[in-house]
Amino acid sequence: MRRRMAEFGITPEALAESIQYDLDHAPVYRDAFGNEWNGSGAMPNWLRAARDAGVNTDFFRIAPTAAGQATKRLIDLFR
């Protein structure tokens, strides 16, 4: 991985910042087609349409997982 990072000029700091950004802005809602929304800004059309059709938006809420913790450990490896 480090070889590929060097090949493309990606610094460990840039990788850690990118991963941290993704963690800080993780999606809260996801549909079966992979559309995601982190709850910030205007509600996307796919979720608004489902809500307007009578579907509770909690149906699309993503359950917290241990993946976030694993990603944080990965960031620590590059610091």
Secondary structure, DSSP 8 states (H G I E B T S, - for coil): -HHHHHHHT--HHHHHHHHHHHHHT--SEE-TT--EE-S-SS--HHHHHHHHTT--GGGGB----THHHHHHHHHHHT-
